[in-house]
Amino acid sequence: MQDATLDQAIVDHKTYGTLDRQHVLFSMLRKDDPVHLTEPSGFRPFWTISKHQDIIEIERQNERFINAPRTKILSIEFENKVREAMAGRPMLVRAINHMDNPEHAKYKKITHAWFQPREVRRLEESIGSLARASVDQMLQKGNECDFYNDVAVWYPLKVIMLILGIPDEHGQRLLDITKAYFGGGDPEMQRGSDLIDATFAYVNFFREVAQERRQNPKDDLASIIATAEVDGKPIGEFETSSYYVALASAGHDTASATLSGGLLALIENPAEMQKLRGNPDLIPLAVEEMVRWVSPVKHFFRTATETYTLRGKTIKQGDNLLLAYPSANRDEDAFERPFAFVADRTPNRHVGFGFGIHACLGMYLAKVEMIAFMRELLSRVGSIDLTGDPAWTETSFVGGLKRLPIRFSRLH
Ligand code: HEM
């Protein structure tokens, strides 16, 4: 592939609309140019980092490689639109994934304890009930459904609504906003609204939640954020709604995509599905493998604060680096048989949740929720087969399947 074509493919949402295209592209980069200067037309240049070891090396050095101000692939035209819409600010929301220390630590501290295993364990029963209700809903469909749209998209949303205390009747509105937000370039997902509209819709939705919680604080995460203070002062309106947007967006399609991509992997690898049915204690390992396999977060950027040499390439101060998580998770030097889905893979040092101080804040919650769902599904649903072609969202940022038509039988 010519460099110009390759560079355009890295930023093109369509590349991520088929699993093969994405992995062919990154396998080539890992082999031929793992630290690749990428100069697509219409985008500011950046380095594409495709090796597992390099992503860890960069993420570990969070003072040398910072998150602000560029966090994801956006065209120059779009970046200008954002500045216009935001009175000069370079981003639509500003949450912990856009912050660096010392601010990052202060904002992360607001919710960090809440996301630790001890706290999340308090919710295990409620999450288990949501998992049970989701499988009930699937079984009520008869013996066929579109697993992504009928089941996988709803369950993580219900978990988010549970942790943020959002009433059931707002589910459809929140789902539409999230789809538009993560639809990338995919017309089926965006339904006519763009990222700016979708972000404002998100912010407005959560502004109401924050106002309500300030008036009536409860013992929940939404109230912790609404009443949070940093350096002894309440956090601003923009930072408050950004915090909610970050949690609701980061926690939703990531898990929907992992569950549906994970189920597809089990359908395509019946021996792996059998392993789990024979020994459900392997489900936690299988969930890790699903995150590696699907890698729903396709990238985040970092910016170098000083000149740095990586694999003989000179990265200059101010240069941006794209961390290609799905590529790292198929790296031949980090995993044995990286292109095989191995339900009980150990060790499994994937970077699907990132690494270092910015590693996924909701990682433990995500695992609890996905384990609960898989346990429920595999104990109540028997055979599962495809009835049509699966389809992937065309997005370079976060996403996975957008359609997974299946036929299934109930076990009891
Ligand atoms: C399968 C599910 C999930 C996956 C694969 C995933 C993946 C990721 C990745 C790759 C990052 C960036 C890490 C880095 O920069 O090193 C991240 C950050 C983050 N995730 Fe998740 N995530 C998932 C679920 C969740 C959930 C359920 C929540 C919360 C409700 C959440 C909240 C966050 C937040 C707040 C950040 C920013 C952390 C920071 O910058 O300090 N995620 N996640």
Residues whose N, C-alpha, C, O or C-beta is under 5 A from the ligand:
A	BS01	HEM	I96 N97 A246 L247 A250 G251 T254 A255 T258 V297 F300 V351 G352 F353 G354 F355 I357 H358 A359 C360 L361 G362 M363 L365 A366
